[in-house]
């Protein structure tokens, strides 16, 4: 397998299933154009939910010169807060990792949208958000 594969091969059987979804920014819904701006990762076996975001402002403004960059950044920060849990998660603070992930992948915005959920195998769920961000967003 190459480094570009989503699922890495391993000789050991200690890998866990994880789910992930891209966060997409769609500045003008009528055009249907989008850029990837983050990735959500959930691993039930490790009770882990994590997110990494990266907004390429120049790419966003190429799609829509009048895009609300501040609003998009605020929406991405809100996702990070819910993923982190605690006070930053608001009403979701008491929810377990799985419920927070399911809440985050439910569509609720026309500008920052979750993509479809995909699966993979990993030995380190906490490393997957950064790896997937490099592979699929940056």
Secondary structure as GFF3:
##gff-version 3
##sequence-region A 1 138
A	DSSP	beta_strand	16	25	.	.	.	ID=ss1
A	DSSP	beta_strand	35	43	.	.	.	ID=ss2
A	DSSP	beta_strand	48	53	.	.	.	ID=ss3
A	DSSP	alpha_helix	57	63	.	.	.	ID=ss4
A	DSSP	alpha_helix	69	84	.	.	.	ID=ss5
A	DSSP	three_ten_helix	86	94	.	.	.	ID=ss6
A	DSSP	alpha_helix	97	105	.	.	.	ID=ss7
A	DSSP	beta_strand	112	122	.	.	.	ID=ss8
A	DSSP	alpha_helix	125	136	.	.	.	ID=ss9
###
